């Protein structure tokens, strides 16, 4: 085989491999994008009449929830009167679960209004400012803000990891990956015919 033919064959073989990899990756990303669904969302939680409690440090989003030793830190602040009040925290997976445990659900408030706790992860987090006679209900399908003794509340979605955000971008661009898959397949067909013609010339 002439040197030029060998060189050309190497180039086409390399391009062929690149096109194949792009096509496979595009197909996988397309399927992933179509089948992806977000974490479970809780029933709507309205804005409280007074925003006396805030969540300032939000744990990461863990839709499947956790068990065992609580390790997710959540912090916040309370404004206004602190007399006979404490904080009760809930994590949401498929239901609202009081944190960190049902038998130790009371989170004290510091003199400056700050509060913090270690809890189990979820997809959403709910902090209740409650009176001392409040009785936590767990698990609960309905948001516990309507229970007797609740004076204010705050709810936030968990912080999403970077790879989850990246996958969302892939989902939004799934039409692009689909088009790229088609282009790659067409290019592979062209390369196959070109390679076949090169073999015929070299014989």
Phi and psi in degrees as GROMACS dihedral restraints (atoms count N, CA, C in turn):
[ dihedral_restraints ]
;  ai    aj    ak    al  type     phi  dphi    fc
    3     4     5     6     1   -60.0    20    10
    4     5     6     7     1   151.7    20    10
    6     7     8     9     1   -57.1    20    10
    7     8     9    10     1   -39.9    20    10
    9    10    11    12     1   -62.8    20    10
   10    11    12    13     1   -39.2    20    10
   12    13    14    15     1   -66.2    20    10
   13    14    15    16     1   -40.5    20    10
   15    16    17    18     1   -63.2    20    10
   16    17    18    19     1   -42.6    20    10
   18    19    20    21     1   -63.3    20    10
   19    20    21    22     1   -43.8    20    10
   21    22    23    24     1   -63.8    20    10
   22    23    24    25     1   -37.6    20    10
   24    25    26    27     1   -65.3    20    10
   25    26    27    28     1   -39.1    20    10
   27    28    29    30     1   -63.6    20    10
   28    29    30    31     1   -42.0    20    10
   30    31    32    33     1   -61.8    20    10
   31    32    33    34     1   -48.6    20    10
   33    34    35    36     1   -65.2    20    10
   34    35    36    37     1   -34.1    20    10
   36    37    38    39     1   -66.0    20    10
   37    38    39    40     1   -42.5    20    10
   39    40    41    42     1   -63.8    20    10
   40    41    42    43     1   -46.0    20    10
   42    43    44    45     1   -62.5    20    10
   43    44    45    46     1   -38.7    20    10
   45    46    47    48     1   -58.2    20    10
   46    47    48    49     1   -45.3    20    10
   48    49    50    51     1   -64.8    20    10
   49    50    51    52     1   -42.6    20    10
   51    52    53    54     1   -61.4    20    10
   52    53    54    55     1   -45.4    20    10
   54    55    56    57     1   -62.5    20    10
   55    56    57    58     1   -37.6    20    10
   57    58    59    60     1   -65.2    20    10
   58    59    60    61     1   -43.4    20    10
   60    61    62    63     1   -63.8    20    10
   61    62    63    64     1   -44.4    20    10
   63    64    65    66     1   -60.9    20    10
   64    65    66    67     1   -41.4    20    10
   66    67    68    69     1   -63.5    20    10
   67    68    69    70     1   -43.7    20    10
   69    70    71    72     1   -65.2    20    10
   70    71    72    73     1   -46.4    20    10
   72    73    74    75     1   -61.9    20    10
   73    74    75    76     1   -40.9    20    10
   75    76    77    78     1   -62.9    20    10
   76    77    78    79     1   -41.0    20    10
   78    79    80    81     1   -64.5    20    10
   79    80    81    82     1   -44.5    20    10
   81    82    83    84     1   -62.5    20    10
   82    83    84    85     1   -44.8    20    10
   84    85    86    87     1   -65.3    20    10
   85    86    87    88     1   -35.3    20    10
   87    88    89    90     1   -64.8    20    10
   88    89    90    91     1   -47.1    20    10
   90    91    92    93     1   -63.4    20    10
   91    92    93    94     1   -42.2    20    10
   93    94    95    96     1   -61.3    20    10
   94    95    96    97     1   -42.7    20    10
   96    97    98    99     1   -64.9    20    10
   97    98    99   100     1   -39.4    20    10
   99   100   101   102     1   -69.8    20    10
  100   101   102   103     1   -36.5    20    10
  102   103   104   105     1   -90.5    20    10
  103   104   105   106     1    -5.3    20    10
  105   106   107   108     1   -73.3    20    10
  106   107   108   109     1   139.3    20    10
  108   109   110   111     1  -134.8    20    10
  109   110   111   112     1   150.7    20    10
  111   112   113   114     1   -79.4    20    10
  112   113   114   115     1   175.3    20    10
  114   115   116   117     1   -68.0    20    10
  115   116   117   118     1   160.1    20    10
  117   118   119   120     1   -62.3    20    10
  118   119   120   121     1   138.5    20    10
  120   121   122   123     1  -105.2    20    10
  121   122   123   124     1   137.2    20    10
  123   124   125   126     1   -77.3    20    10
  124   125   126   127     1   165.0    20    10
  126   127   128   129     1   -57.2    20    10
  127   128   129   130     1   154.8    20    10
  129   130   131   132     1   -57.4    20    10
  130   131   132   133     1   134.7    20    10
  132   133   134   135     1  -112.0    20    10
  133   134   135   136     1   114.9    20    10
  135   136   137   138     1   -72.1    20    10
  136   137   138   139     1   166.1    20    10
  138   139   140   141     1   -73.0    20    10
  139   140   141   142     1   132.9    20    10
  141   142   143   144     1   -68.8    20    10
  142   143   144   145     1   156.3    20    10
  144   145   146   147     1   -63.1    20    10
  145   146   147   148     1   -27.2    20    10
  147   148   149   150     1  -137.0    20    10
  148   149   150   151     1   131.8    20    10
  150   151   152   153     1   -92.0    20    10
  151   152   153   154     1    71.1    20    10
  153   154   155   156     1   -85.8    20    10
  154   155   156   157     1    -9.4    20    10
  156   157   158   159     1  -132.1    20    10
  157   158   159   160     1   141.5    20    10
  159   160   161   162     1  -133.0    20    10
  160   161   162   163     1   148.0    20    10
  162   163   164   165     1  -104.1    20    10
  163   164   165   166     1   120.8    20    10
  165   166   167   168     1  -109.2    20    10
  166   167   168   169     1   -33.7    20    10
  168   169   170   171     1  -113.3    20    10
  169   170   171   172     1   114.9    20    10
  171   172   173   174     1  -106.2    20    10
  172   173   174   175     1   129.3    20    10
  174   175   176   177     1   -68.0    20    10
  175   176   177   178     1   164.9    20    10
  177   178   179   180     1   -69.9    20    10
  178   179   180   181     1   160.9    20    10
  180   181   182   183     1   -81.8    20    10
  181   182   183   184     1   122.2    20    10
  183   184   185   186     1  -130.8    20    10
  184   185   186   187     1    85.1    20    10
  186   187   188   189     1   -57.8    20    10
  187   188   189   190     1   -32.8    20    10
  189   190   191   192     1   -79.9    20    10
  190   191   192   193     1    -7.8    20    10
  192   193   194   195     1    78.7    20    10
  193   194   195   196     1  -179.6    20    10
  195   196   197   198     1  -143.7    20    10
  196   197   198   199     1   163.2    20    10
  198   199   200   201     1  -137.3    20    10
  199   200   201   202     1   177.3    20    10
  201   202   203   204     1    85.5    20    10
  202   203   204   205     1  -148.1    20    10
  204   205   206   207     1   -72.0    20    10
  205   206   207   208     1   126.3    20    10
  207   208   209   210     1   -69.8    20    10
  208   209   210   211     1   130.1    20    10
  210   211   212   213     1  -129.7    20    10
  211   212   213   214     1    -3.9    20    10
  213   214   215   216     1   -89.6    20    10
  214   215   216   217     1   121.1    20    10
  216   217   218   219     1   -87.5    20    10
  217   218   219   220     1   133.0    20    10
  219   220   221   222     1  -129.3    20    10
  220   221   222   223     1   137.6    20    10
  222   223   224   225     1  -135.7    20    10
  223   224   225   226     1   157.1    20    10
  225   226   227   228     1  -165.8    20    10
  226   227   228   229     1  -168.1    20    10
  228   229   230   231     1  -146.1    20    10
  229   230   231   232     1   145.1    20    10
  231   232   233   234     1  -118.7    20    10
  232   233   234   235     1   137.3    20    10
  234   235   236   237     1  -115.1    20    10
  235   236   237   238     1   158.6    20    10
  237   238   239   240     1    90.6    20    10
  238   239   240   241     1  -161.1    20    10
  240   241   242   243     1   -70.3    20    10
  241   242   243   244     1   135.2    20    10
  243   244   245   246     1  -107.9    20    10
  244   245   246   247     1     4.7    20    10
  246   247   248   249     1   -65.9    20    10
  247   248   249   250     1   131.9    20    10
  249   250   251   252     1    54.3    20    10
  250   251   252   253     1    39.8    20    10
  252   253   254   255     1  -131.8    20    10
  253   254   255   256     1   153.9    20    10
  255   256   257   258     1  -153.1    20    10
  256   257   258   259     1   177.3    20    10
  258   259   260   261     1  -109.9    20    10
  259   260   261   262     1   139.4    20    10
  261   262   263   264     1  -123.6    20    10
  262   263   264   265     1   130.8    20    10
  264   265   266   267     1  -112.9    20    10
  265   266   267   268     1   140.6    20    10
  267   268   269   270     1  -125.4    20    10
  268   269   270   271     1   145.2    20    10
  270   271   272   273     1  -113.0    20    10
  271   272   273   274     1   144.6    20    10
  273   274   275   276     1  -111.2    20    10
  274   275   276   277     1   128.1    20    10
  276   277   278   279     1  -117.1    20    10
  277   278   279   280     1   -89.5    20    10
  279   280   281   282     1  -103.2    20    10
  280   281   282   283     1   -10.6    20    10
  282   283   284   285     1  -145.9    20    10
  283   284   285   286     1   169.8    20    10
  285   286   287   288     1   -85.9    20    10
  286   287   288   289     1   126.8    20    10
  288   289   290   291     1  -119.5    20    10
  289   290   291   292     1   129.5    20    10
  291   292   293   294     1   -68.9    20    10
  292   293   294   295     1   149.0    20    10
  294   295   296   297     1  -124.6    20    10
  295   296   297   298     1   151.6    20    10
  297   298   299   300     1   -77.6    20    10
  298   299   300   301     1   -26.6    20    10
  300   301   302   303     1  -142.8    20    10
  301   302   303   304     1   158.0    20    10
  303   304   305   306     1   -62.2    20    10
  304   305   306   307     1   -34.6    20    10
  306   307   308   309     1   -83.2    20    10
  307   308   309   310     1    -6.7    20    10
  309   310   311   312     1  -139.5    20    10
  310   311   312   313     1    61.0    20    10
  312   313   314   315     1   -94.9    20    10
  313   314   315   316     1    -4.0    20    10
  315   316   317   318     1   -89.5    20    10
  316   317   318   319     1   122.3    20    10
  318   319   320   321     1  -107.1    20    10
  319   320   321   322     1   117.2    20    10
  321   322   323   324     1   -70.5    20    10
  322   323   324   325     1   158.6    20    10
  324   325   326   327     1  -111.1    20    10
  325   326   327   328     1   129.7    20    10
  327   328   329   330     1   -70.9    20    10
  328   329   330   331     1   167.8    20    10
  330   331   332   333     1   -61.6    20    10
  331   332   333   334     1   -30.5    20    10
  333   334   335   336     1   -85.4    20    10
  334   335   336   337     1     4.0    20    10
  336   337   338   339     1    92.8    20    10
  337   338   339   340     1    -3.1    20    10
  339   340   341   342     1   -80.2    20    10
  340   341   342   343     1   148.5    20    10
  342   343   344   345     1  -144.6    20    10
  343   344   345   346     1   153.7    20    10
  345   346   347   348     1  -157.3    20    10
  346   347   348   349     1   157.7    20    10
  348   349   350   351     1  -161.2    20    10
  349   350   351   352     1   158.5    20    10
  351   352   353   354     1  -103.1    20    10
  352   353   354   355     1   126.5    20    10
  354   355   356   357     1  -133.6    20    10
  355   356   357   358     1   177.5    20    10
  357   358   359   360     1   -89.7    20    10
  358   359   360   361     1   149.3    20    10
  360   361   362   363     1   -75.2    20    10
  361   362   363   364     1   160.1    20    10
  363   364   365   366     1  -159.2    20    10
  364   365   366   367     1  -170.5    20    10
  366   367   368   369     1   -90.8    20    10
  367   368   369   370     1   -29.1    20    10
  369   370   371   372     1  -134.9    20    10
  370   371   372   373     1   157.0    20    10
  372   373   374   375     1  -131.3    20    10
  373   374   375   376     1   135.5    20    10
  375   376   377   378     1  -125.4    20    10
  376   377   378   379     1   125.1    20    10
  378   379   380   381     1  -112.8    20    10
  379   380   381   382     1   126.2    20    10
  381   382   383   384     1  -109.2    20    10
  382   383   384   385     1   134.6    20    10
  384   385   386   387     1   -95.2    20    10
  385   386   387   388     1   116.2    20    10
  387   388   389   390     1  -129.1    20    10
  388   389   390   391     1   161.8    20    10
  390   391   392   393     1   -81.7    20    10
  391   392   393   394     1   164.1    20    10
  393   394   395   396     1   -65.1    20    10
  394   395   396   397     1   -20.3    20    10
  396   397   398   399     1   -91.0    20    10
  397   398   399   400     1     9.8    20    10
  399   400   401   402     1   -67.6    20    10
  400   401   402   403     1   140.5    20    10
  402   403   404   405     1  -118.5    20    10
  403   404   405   406     1   116.6    20    10
  405   406   407   408     1   -72.1    20    10
  406   407   408   409     1   142.4    20    10
  408   409   410   411     1  -114.6    20    10
  409   410   411   412     1   123.7    20    10
  411   412   413   414     1  -155.1    20    10
  412   413   414   415     1   133.7    20    10
  414   415   416   417     1   -78.0    20    10
  415   416   417   418     1   164.7    20    10
  417   418   419   420     1  -141.9    20    10
  418   419   420   421     1   129.7    20    10
  420   421   422   423     1   -73.3    20    10
  421   422   423   424     1   -43.1    20    10
  423   424   425   426     1   -82.1    20    10
  424   425   426   427     1   146.4    20    10
  426   427   428   429     1   -59.3    20    10
  427   428   429   430     1   132.3    20    10
  429   430   431   432     1   -72.6    20    10
  430   431   432   433     1     2.0    20    10
  432   433   434   435     1   -62.8    20    10
  433   434   435   436     1   -20.7    20    10
  435   436   437   438     1   -87.2    20    10
  436   437   438   439     1    -1.1    20    10
  438   439   440   441     1   -69.1    20    10
  439   440   441   442     1   151.2    20    10
  441   442   443   444     1   -61.1    20    10
  442   443   444   445     1   139.1    20    10
  444   445   446   447     1    98.1    20    10
  445   446   447   448     1    -4.2    20    10
  447   448   449   450     1   -87.2    20    10
  448   449   450   451     1   126.8    20    10
  450   451   452   453     1  -105.1    20    10
  451   452   453   454     1   -24.3    20    10
  453   454   455   456     1  -164.3    20    10
  454   455   456   457     1   167.0    20    10
  456   457   458   459     1  -157.5    20    10
  457   458   459   460     1   163.9    20    10
  459   460   461   462     1  -146.1    20    10
  460   461   462   463     1   139.7    20    10
  462   463   464   465     1  -131.5    20    10
  463   464   465   466     1   139.2    20    10
  465   466   467   468     1  -141.3    20    10
  466   467   468   469     1   153.1    20    10
  468   469   470   471     1   -81.7    20    10
  469   470   471   472     1   146.7    20    10
  471   472   473   474     1   -64.5    20    10
  472   473   474   475     1   155.3    20    10
  474   475   476   477     1   -71.7    20    10
  475   476   477   478     1   126.3    20    10
  477   478   479   480     1   -85.3    20    10
  478   479   480   481     1   138.7    20    10
  480   481   482   483     1   -67.7    20    10
  481   482   483   484     1   159.2    20    10
  483   484   485   486     1   -61.5    20    10
  484   485   486   487     1   -36.2    20    10
  486   487   488   489     1   -70.7    20    10
  487   488   489   490     1   -26.2    20    10
  489   490   491   492     1   -71.6    20    10
  490   491   492   493     1   -40.0    20    10
  492   493   494   495     1   -64.5    20    10
  493   494   495   496     1   -39.2    20    10
  495   496   497   498     1   -62.8    20    10
  496   497   498   499     1   -40.1    20    10
  498   499   500   501     1   -65.4    20    10
  499   500   501   502     1   -32.7    20    10
  501   502   503   504     1   -62.7    20    10
  502   503   504   505     1   -38.1    20    10
  504   505   506   507     1   -64.1    20    10
  505   506   507   508     1   -40.5    20    10
  507   508   509   510     1   -61.1    20    10
  508   509   510   511     1   -41.6    20    10
  510   511   512   513     1   -62.1    20    10
  511   512   513   514     1   -45.0    20    10
  513   514   515   516     1   -64.7    20    10
  514   515   516   517     1   -27.3    20    10
  516   517   518   519     1  -103.5    20    10
  517   518   519   520     1    23.1    20    10
  519   520   521   522     1   -63.5    20    10
  520   521   522   523     1   -27.6    20    10
  522   523   524   525     1   -64.3    20    10
  523   524   525   526     1   -35.1    20    10
  525   526   527   528     1   -66.5    20    10
  526   527   528   529     1   -43.4    20    10
  528   529   530   531     1   -66.2    20    10
  529   530   531   532     1   -35.4    20    10
  531   532   533   534     1   -63.5    20    10
  532   533   534   535     1   -43.7    20    10
  534   535   536   537     1   -65.1    20    10
  535   536   537   538     1   -39.4    20    10
  537   538   539   540     1   -65.4    20    10
  538   539   540   541     1   -35.1    20    10
  540   541   542   543     1   -61.8    20    10
  541   542   543   544     1   -45.8    20    10
  543   544   545   546     1   -61.2    20    10
  544   545   546   547     1   -42.7    20    10
  546   547   548   549     1   -64.2    20    10
  547   548   549   550     1   -42.0    20    10
  549   550   551   552     1   -62.7    20    10
  550   551   552   553     1   -42.9    20    10
  552   553   554   555     1   -64.2    20    10
  553   554   555   556     1   -40.6    20    10
  555   556   557   558     1   -64.8    20    10
  556   557   558   559     1   -38.9    20    10
  558   559   560   561     1   -66.7    20    10
  559   560   561   562     1   -38.9    20    10
  561   562   563   564     1   -63.3    20    10
  562   563   564   565     1   -39.9    20    10
  564   565   566   567     1   -63.1    20    10
  565   566   567   568     1   -40.7    20    10
  567   568   569   570     1   -64.2    20    10
  568   569   570   571     1   -43.0    20    10
  570   571   572   573     1   -63.6    20    10
  571   572   573   574     1   -38.8    20    10
  573   574   575   576     1   -61.5    20    10
  574   575   576   577     1   -44.3    20    10
  576   577   578   579     1   -67.0    20    10
  577   578   579   580     1   -38.4    20    10
  579   580   581   582     1   -65.6    20    10
  580   581   582   583     1   -42.0    20    10
  582   583   584   585     1   -64.8    20    10
  583   584   585   586     1   -38.3    20    10
  585   586   587   588     1   -64.1    20    10
  586   587   588   589     1   -42.2    20    10
  588   589   590   591     1   -66.8    20    10
  589   590   591   592     1   -34.7    20    10
  591   592   593   594     1   -66.1    20    10
  592   593   594   595     1   -37.8    20    10
  594   595   596   597     1   -63.6    20    10
  595   596   597   598     1   -41.4    20    10
  597   598   599   600     1   -64.8    20    10
  598   599   600   601     1   -36.7    20    10
  600   601   602   603     1   -69.7    20    10
  601   602   603   604     1   -37.0    20    10
  603   604   605   606     1   -75.0    20    10
  604   605   606   607     1   -17.6    20    10
